[in-house]
């Protein structure tokens, strides 16, 4: 009986580990847009790397719509290169004007939006509701 219980716990743990790897993978080419939800992975077509995952929104201090703020604020996201390092990317609230670009997998990634944008009176945004829209810019994905 004790071994059956241990085996059952092992199966549950193994299933949980496997689910992380089964998340959606989006493959993009240079100049192409992609939208990722929290936990989803992006792979650069032709890259020798495994890709990167949009892991979380670490901080969202953007001034909500319907409020007059002294500063526009920013949103900080966490992206993880698979089998490598994680990096936090701080993105100004006015993404369109700032054109925030970060390097990952040897390619340049331009952030187009982090949605939804906060709205006054609607409370905190849940992690699972966030999405990241990016465009892959010129860069050599085989370099790193």
NORLIN-V856444 format. One record per helix or strand of 3 or more residues. SS is the DSSP state (2 for helix, 1 for strand). FROM is the first residue (numbers start at 1). TO is the last residue. Records with the same first field share a line. If there is no record, write none. Layout:
SS: FROM-TO + FROM-TO
This chain:
2: 2-21 + 95-98 + 127-129
1: 25-28 + 33-37 + 41-44 + 52-60 + 74-81 + 86-92 + 101-104 + 107-115 + 131-137
